[in-house]
Amino acid sequence: MSGHSKWNNIKHKKEKSDAAKAKIFTRIGREMAVAIRAGGADPNTNSKLRDLIAKAKANNVPNDNIERILKKFSEGNTADYEEITYEGYGPSGVAVIVETATDNRNRTVGNVRSLFTKYHGNMGNSGCVSFMFEEKGVIEYADEDGEIDEEALMEAALEAGATDFEGEEGYYTVYTEVEDVTAVAEALSAKGYRAESADRAMVPSNYVTLESEDDVRFMTLLIEKLEEDDDVTAVFHNWEM
């Protein structure tokens, strides 16, 4: 099957850390805040919020955390978050998409633009690179101990409605339609497969290889510093690691 997960290598490593997991919790919390402001705090009548709760569970967010988030934002404590996407180029023309949830767009755009410039890239206009990506559902599984039967996981994923599957270096990636990612993750969870993450993603249609050591260093730093920014919820790129 086609391969699309090479861009995920840094993400895999970072998600092993407690800091990266906390980032996921924060991101989902902000997404819930946006959803509650738009459609209310009742998941029975707010389908977006209901999907986010399922997404949180698929990403191993503890139920207590989910309840605290719901209580906090249900009591009118939602900041005025808005979701803004920025696009640009890293070193040697690597395409980069930066998704944010912010209560201060001037702060966020300034920070994002500064990071692009500092690490030898440049921020572009909306749409300058997004045509190179396709939105998909992406579910990732780690198998450091070699306990997962790749063929069995692939078969289970396809039976659950996945559109593609890839195995690489102890990690397995399941691709779905965006609207199916949570349902497929839950179906696989019921069969004993615990996902590292389950979310929508912008998957590149082609990749860029960096030959210069400086380009590799600056691109690595650009990704890391963008992901560390509190306003940034996701970073996608087409660098072939």
C-alpha positions as CSV (number, residue, x, y, z in Angstrom):
1,M,0.0,0.0,0.0
2,S,1.0,3.6,-0.5
3,G,3.3,5.2,2.1
4,H,2.6,8.5,3.7
5,S,4.0,8.4,7.3
6,K,7.6,9.3,6.9
7,W,6.8,12.8,8.0
8,N,5.7,11.4,11.3
9,N,9.1,10.3,12.7
10,I,9.7,13.4,14.9
11,K,6.1,13.3,16.0
12,H,6.5,9.7,17.1
13,K,9.5,10.5,19.3
14,K,8.0,13.6,20.8
15,E,4.8,11.8,21.7
16,K,6.6,9.4,24.0
17,S,7.4,12.2,26.4
18,D,5.0,13.4,29.1
19,A,5.4,17.0,27.7
20,A,4.1,15.9,24.3
21,K,1.1,14.1,25.9
22,A,0.3,17.2,27.9
23,K,0.3,19.1,24.6
24,I,-2.3,16.8,23.2
25,F,-4.5,17.2,26.2
26,T,-4.2,21.0,25.9
27,R,-4.9,21.0,22.2
28,I,-8.0,18.9,22.6
29,G,-9.1,21.1,25.4
30,R,-8.9,24.2,23.2
31,E,-10.8,22.5,20.5
32,M,-13.5,21.7,23.0
33,A,-13.6,25.3,24.0
34,V,-14.1,26.4,20.4
35,A,-16.9,23.8,20.0
36,I,-18.7,24.7,23.2
37,R,-18.7,28.4,22.3
38,A,-20.1,27.5,18.9
39,G,-22.7,24.9,19.8
40,G,-23.1,24.7,23.6
41,A,-21.8,22.3,26.3
42,D,-24.2,19.4,25.7
43,P,-22.6,16.7,23.6
44,N,-26.1,15.3,22.9
45,T,-26.9,18.4,20.9
46,N,-23.4,19.4,19.9
47,S,-22.0,16.9,17.4
48,K,-18.7,18.6,17.2
49,L,-18.2,18.4,20.9
50,R,-19.3,14.7,20.9
51,D,-16.7,13.9,18.3
52,L,-14.0,15.7,20.3
53,I,-14.9,13.7,23.4
54,A,-14.5,10.5,21.4
55,K,-11.3,11.8,19.9
56,A,-10.0,12.6,23.4
57,K,-10.7,9.0,24.5
58,A,-9.1,7.6,21.4
59,N,-5.9,9.6,22.3
60,N,-5.9,8.2,25.8
61,V,-7.0,11.4,27.6
62,P,-8.2,10.2,31.1
63,N,-11.9,10.5,31.7
64,D,-11.2,12.8,34.7
65,N,-9.4,15.2,32.4
66,I,-12.3,15.2,30.0
67,E,-14.8,15.9,32.8
68,R,-12.7,18.8,34.1
69,I,-12.5,20.3,30.6
70,L,-16.3,20.0,30.1
71,K,-17.0,21.5,33.6
72,K,-14.6,24.4,33.1
73,F,-15.9,25.5,29.7
74,S,-19.5,24.7,30.6
75,E,-19.3,27.3,33.4
76,G,-18.5,30.0,30.9
77,N,-14.8,30.0,31.3
78,T,-14.1,29.7,27.5
79,A,-11.5,32.0,26.2
80,D,-12.3,33.6,22.9
81,Y,-10.3,31.1,20.9
82,E,-10.3,31.1,17.1
83,E,-8.7,28.5,14.8
84,I,-6.3,29.9,12.3
85,T,-4.1,28.0,9.8
86,Y,-0.8,29.4,8.5
87,E,1.2,28.2,5.6
88,G,4.8,28.6,4.5
89,Y,8.1,27.1,3.5
90,G,10.9,25.7,5.5
91,P,14.5,25.5,4.3
92,S,14.9,24.5,0.6
93,G,11.2,24.8,0.0
94,V,9.8,22.3,2.4
95,A,6.0,22.9,2.6
96,V,4.7,23.6,6.1
97,I,1.2,23.9,7.5
98,V,0.7,25.3,11.0
99,E,-2.7,25.0,12.7
100,T,-3.4,27.2,15.8
101,A,-6.1,27.9,18.3
102,T,-5.6,31.3,19.7
103,D,-7.2,34.1,21.8
104,N,-4.8,36.7,20.4
105,R,-4.2,36.4,16.6
106,N,-1.6,39.2,16.6
107,R,0.6,37.3,19.1
108,T,0.2,34.0,17.3
109,V,1.0,35.3,13.8
110,G,4.0,37.2,15.1
111,N,5.4,34.1,16.8
112,V,4.8,31.9,13.8
113,R,6.3,34.3,11.3
114,S,9.3,34.9,13.6
115,L,10.0,31.1,13.8
116,F,9.8,30.7,10.0
117,T,12.2,33.6,9.5
118,K,14.6,32.5,12.3
119,Y,15.0,29.0,10.9
120,H,15.6,29.9,7.3
121,G,12.0,29.6,6.0
122,N,9.3,32.1,5.2
123,M,5.6,32.3,5.9
124,G,3.4,32.5,2.8
125,N,-0.2,33.4,1.9
126,S,-3.2,31.1,2.6
127,G,-3.3,28.3,0.1
128,C,0.4,28.5,-0.9
129,V,1.1,24.9,0.1
130,S,-2.1,23.3,1.2
131,F,-2.8,22.1,-2.3
132,M,0.1,19.7,-1.8
133,F,-1.7,17.9,1.1
134,E,-4.8,15.8,1.5
135,E,-6.8,15.7,4.7
136,K,-7.1,12.2,6.2
137,G,-7.7,10.4,9.4
138,V,-4.5,9.0,10.8
139,I,-4.2,6.4,13.6
140,E,-0.8,5.4,14.9
141,Y,0.4,2.4,16.9
142,A,3.8,1.8,18.5
143,D,5.2,-1.7,18.6
144,E,8.6,-1.4,20.2
145,D,8.4,-4.9,21.7
146,G,7.3,-6.6,18.5
147,E,4.0,-7.8,20.0
148,I,1.7,-6.6,17.2
149,D,1.0,-9.0,14.3
150,E,1.2,-6.6,11.3
151,E,-1.0,-8.7,9.1
152,A,-3.7,-9.1,11.8
153,L,-3.7,-5.4,12.5
154,M,-4.0,-4.5,8.8
155,E,-6.8,-6.9,8.3
156,A,-8.7,-5.6,11.4
157,A,-8.1,-2.0,10.2
158,L,-9.5,-2.6,6.7
159,E,-12.5,-4.5,8.1
160,A,-13.2,-1.5,10.4
161,G,-13.3,0.8,7.4
162,A,-9.6,2.0,7.0
163,T,-8.6,3.1,3.5
164,D,-4.8,2.4,3.8
165,F,-2.2,0.9,6.1
166,E,1.6,1.2,6.5
167,G,4.2,-0.4,8.8
168,E,7.6,1.1,9.3
169,E,10.3,0.7,12.0
170,G,8.1,-0.5,14.8
171,Y,5.2,1.8,14.0
172,Y,2.0,1.1,12.2
173,T,-0.1,3.8,10.6
174,V,-3.8,3.3,9.7
175,Y,-5.4,5.8,7.3
176,T,-9.1,6.6,7.2
177,E,-11.6,9.1,5.8
178,V,-11.5,12.1,8.2
179,E,-15.0,11.4,9.4
180,D,-14.2,7.8,10.2
181,V,-11.0,8.1,12.3
182,T,-12.6,7.9,15.7
183,A,-14.9,5.0,14.7
184,V,-12.1,3.0,13.3
185,A,-9.9,3.7,16.3
186,E,-12.6,2.6,18.6
187,A,-13.2,-0.6,16.6
188,L,-9.5,-1.5,16.8
189,S,-9.4,-0.6,20.5
190,A,-12.2,-3.1,21.1
191,K,-9.9,-5.7,19.5
192,G,-7.1,-4.8,21.9
193,Y,-5.1,-2.4,19.8
194,R,-4.2,0.7,21.9
195,A,-3.4,3.7,19.7
196,E,-0.7,6.2,20.3
197,S,-2.8,8.9,18.6
198,A,-6.0,9.1,16.4
199,D,-6.6,12.4,14.7
200,R,-7.1,14.1,11.4
201,A,-4.0,15.1,9.5
202,M,-2.8,16.8,6.4
203,V,-0.8,14.2,4.5
204,P,1.5,15.4,1.7
205,S,1.2,14.1,-1.8
206,N,5.0,14.3,-2.4
207,Y,8.1,14.8,-0.3
208,V,11.2,17.0,-0.2
209,T,14.6,15.6,0.7
210,L,17.1,17.9,2.4
211,E,20.8,17.3,1.5
212,S,22.4,20.1,3.5
213,E,23.2,19.5,7.2
214,D,22.3,23.1,7.9
215,D,18.9,22.6,6.2
216,V,18.3,19.5,8.2
217,R,19.2,21.3,11.5
218,F,17.1,24.3,10.7
219,M,14.1,22.3,9.6
220,T,14.3,20.2,12.8
221,L,14.4,23.3,14.9
222,L,11.5,24.9,13.0
223,I,9.3,21.9,13.6
224,E,10.3,21.6,17.3
225,K,9.9,25.3,18.1
226,L,6.5,25.5,16.3
227,E,5.2,22.5,18.2
228,E,6.4,24.0,21.5
229,D,4.4,27.2,21.0
230,D,1.3,27.2,23.2
231,D,-1.0,28.5,20.4
232,V,0.0,25.8,17.9
233,T,-2.2,22.7,17.8
234,A,-0.6,20.9,14.8
235,V,2.3,21.1,12.4
236,F,2.4,19.3,9.1
237,H,5.1,19.2,6.4
238,N,6.4,17.3,3.5
239,W,10.0,16.7,4.6
240,E,11.2,13.2,3.9
241,M,13.2,12.5,7.0
